[in-house]
């Protein structure tokens, strides 16, 4: 039980930060740890925990996020599938990395945020009639967002990059500080 306590507390913190980001959508849009959790889960965890923990945190917070933000579209399959695909790509990007240095992992966290932003915003461009199906429409989707949006798309990207950097650094710190987060088995004492 003791070895799962840090993991349980850590997952609870992820959920709390996700809800805080949802509660302040105009000040902290997209400042949440999920992309970093998928990225770091792929890099740090072995076996089923690498993907199950991020998926569980996302599935628990997805409806809570929708209720807090008043997003009536959270049950739309296209939005759910796009987000799932973006998280899966971020996860497999993390799996493809073999970071040997903290700087490499942090750079990977920035790339993961860019990947997530590209996938979700390109899907919005493809699926939304608010965007012209031109290069200008793509740029609008990636940078400014729909006309009349109170928060431009670049703010979502900026916050996701910041959150990925901060939460990846926290996850890395936890990995080194708590042996139960490390994928390597603890060494048995000499007899």
C-alpha positions in Angstrom: 0.0 0.0 0.0 2.8 2.4 0.9 4.3 2.2 -2.6 1.1 3.3 -4.2 0.4 6.2 -1.8 2.8 8.6 -3.6 1.2 7.6 -7.0 -2.3 8.1 -5.6 -1.4 11.5 -4.2 0.3 12.5 -7.4 -2.8 11.5 -9.4 -5.0 13.5 -7.1 -2.7 16.6 -7.6 -3.0 16.1 -11.4 -6.8 16.1 -11.1 -6.8 19.2 -8.9 -4.6 21.1 -11.3 -6.8 20.0 -14.2 -9.9 21.3 -12.4 -8.1 24.6 -11.5 -7.2 25.2 -15.1 -10.8 24.5 -16.1 -12.2 26.9 -13.4 -10.1 29.8 -14.8 -10.5 29.3 -18.6 -9.8 32.9 -19.5 -6.7 33.3 -17.2 -5.3 29.8 -17.5 -6.7 28.2 -20.6 -5.1 24.9 -21.3 -2.7 25.2 -18.3 -3.1 21.6 -17.3 -0.9 18.6 -16.7 -2.5 15.9 -18.9 -0.2 16.2 -21.9 2.8 16.2 -19.7 1.4 13.1 -17.8 0.9 11.2 -21.1 4.4 12.3 -22.3 6.1 11.4 -19.0 4.1 8.3 -18.5 5.5 7.0 -21.7 9.1 7.9 -20.8 9.1 6.9 -17.1 6.6 4.2 -16.4 6.8 0.6 -17.5 4.0 -1.7 -18.5 0.4 -0.8 -18.2 1.0 2.1 -15.7 2.6 4.3 -18.4 -0.7 4.6 -20.3 -3.4 3.6 -17.7 -2.6 6.3 -15.2 -2.8 9.2 -17.8 -5.9 7.7 -19.4 -7.6 7.3 -16.0 -6.8 10.9 -15.0 -8.1 12.2 -18.3 -11.4 10.1 -18.2 -12.0 11.2 -14.6 -11.4 14.9 -15.3 -13.0 15.1 -18.8 -16.6 15.4 -17.6 -15.6 17.5 -14.6 -13.8 19.9 -16.9 -16.9 20.1 -19.1 -19.1 20.9 -16.2 -16.8 23.5 -14.8 -16.3 25.3 -18.1 -19.9 24.8 -19.2 -18.7 23.2 -22.4 -21.8 21.7 -24.0 -19.7 19.9 -26.6 -17.9 17.6 -24.3 -20.0 14.6 -25.4 -19.3 15.2 -29.1 -17.5 12.2 -30.4 -15.3 14.2 -32.8 -13.9 16.3 -29.9 -13.4 13.3 -27.7 -11.7 11.3 -30.5 -9.5 14.2 -31.5 -8.3 14.7 -28.0 -7.7 11.0 -27.5 -5.7 10.8 -30.8 -3.6 13.9 -29.7 -2.9 12.3 -26.3 -2.0 9.0 -28.0 0.4 10.7 -30.4 2.0 12.6 -27.4 2.3 9.2 -25.6 4.0 7.5 -28.5 6.2 10.5 -29.1 7.3 10.1 -25.5 7.9 6.3 -26.0 10.1 7.1 -29.0 12.4 9.3 -26.9 15.3 7.8 -25.1 16.1 10.8 -22.9 19.5 10.8 -21.2 19.4 14.3 -20.0 16.8 16.5 -18.3 17.2 19.1 -21.1 16.3 16.5 -23.7 13.2 15.6 -21.8 12.2 19.2 -21.3 12.7 19.9 -25.0 10.6 16.8 -25.7 7.9 18.3 -23.5 7.8 21.4 -25.7 7.6 19.3 -28.8 4.7 17.3 -27.2 2.8 20.5 -26.6 3.3 21.6 -30.2 2.1 18.2 -31.4 -1.0 18.3 -29.3 -1.8 21.9 -30.4 -1.3 21.0 -34.1 -3.5 17.9 -34.0 -6.4 19.5 -32.1 -6.3 22.8 -34.0 -6.0 21.2 -37.4 -9.0 19.0 -36.5 -10.9 22.1 -35.5 -10.0 23.7 -38.8 -11.1 20.6 -40.7 -14.3 20.1 -38.8 -15.5 23.6 -38.0 -17.4 25.9 -40.4 -15.9 28.9 -38.6 -12.6 28.4 -40.5 -12.1 29.0 -44.2 -10.6 25.8 -45.8 -7.5 27.8 -46.9 -4.0 28.3 -45.6 -5.3 31.5 -43.9 -7.9 29.3 -42.2 -5.2 27.0 -40.9 -3.2 29.9 -39.6 -6.3 31.4 -38.0 -7.0 28.0 -36.3 -3.4 27.6 -35.1 -2.8 31.2 -34.0 -5.9 33.4 -33.5 -8.8 31.0 -33.2 -12.4 31.7 -34.3 -13.5 35.2 -34.9 -14.8 36.7 -31.6 -13.0 34.2 -29.4 -12.0 35.9 -26.1 -8.8 33.9 -26.0 -6.6 33.4 -29.1 -5.2 30.0 -29.9 -1.6 31.1 -29.3 -2.5 31.6 -25.6 -3.6 28.0 -25.4 -0.3 26.9 -27.0 1.8 29.2 -24.7 0.0 27.8 -21.6 0.4 24.2 -22.7 4.1 24.7 -23.4 4.5 26.3 -19.9 2.4 23.6 -18.2 4.3 20.8 -20.0 7.6 22.3 -18.9 6.5 22.8 -15.3 4.7 19.4 -14.9 7.4 17.5 -16.7 10.0 19.0 -14.3 7.8 18.0 -11.4 7.3 14.5 -12.7 11.1 14.1 -13.2 11.7 15.4 -9.7 9.2 12.9 -8.3 10.8 10.1 -10.3 14.2 10.8 -8.7 12.8 11.7 -5.3 10.4 8.7 -4.9 11.8 5.3 -5.6 8.2 4.0 -6.2 8.0 6.2 -9.4 11.2 4.8 -10.8 10.8 2.0 -13.4 13.9 0.3 -12.1 13.3 -2.2 -9.2 14.8 -1.2 -5.9 18.1 -2.9 -5.1 17.8 -5.6 -2.5 19.9 -5.1 0.6 23.2 -7.0 0.8 23.1 -10.0 3.1 
